[in-house]
């Protein structure tokens, strides 16, 4: 399965698709992205991503089941003492509930500069 195949199965083009074939593994990606600045609240950016995919939940589950794929919420945060908001974020119950409903993996990388 390719990234384009995932997009077709999900019924949404997303912001990014890619396919990497390194025998014996093929990695296909379909992604939506929100990029912020040091002034943005990370919790709000997460909510924006979830609001973009919430209605796609059943199709995400079906596409992943059919292709042995995984739904992942990947959060990467670079923080410094100059950031207005600071490091860290919170997930509301409805976000956690959605992630659980699509069997998502949460991957968080935080870098304090």
Buried (B, 14 or more C-beta within 10 A) or exposed (E): BBBBBBBBBBEBEBEEBEBEEEEEEEEBBBBBEBEEEEEBBBBEBBBBBBEBBEEBBEBBBEBBEEBEBEBEBEBEBEBEEEBEBBBEBEBEEEBEEBBEBBEBEEEEEEEEE
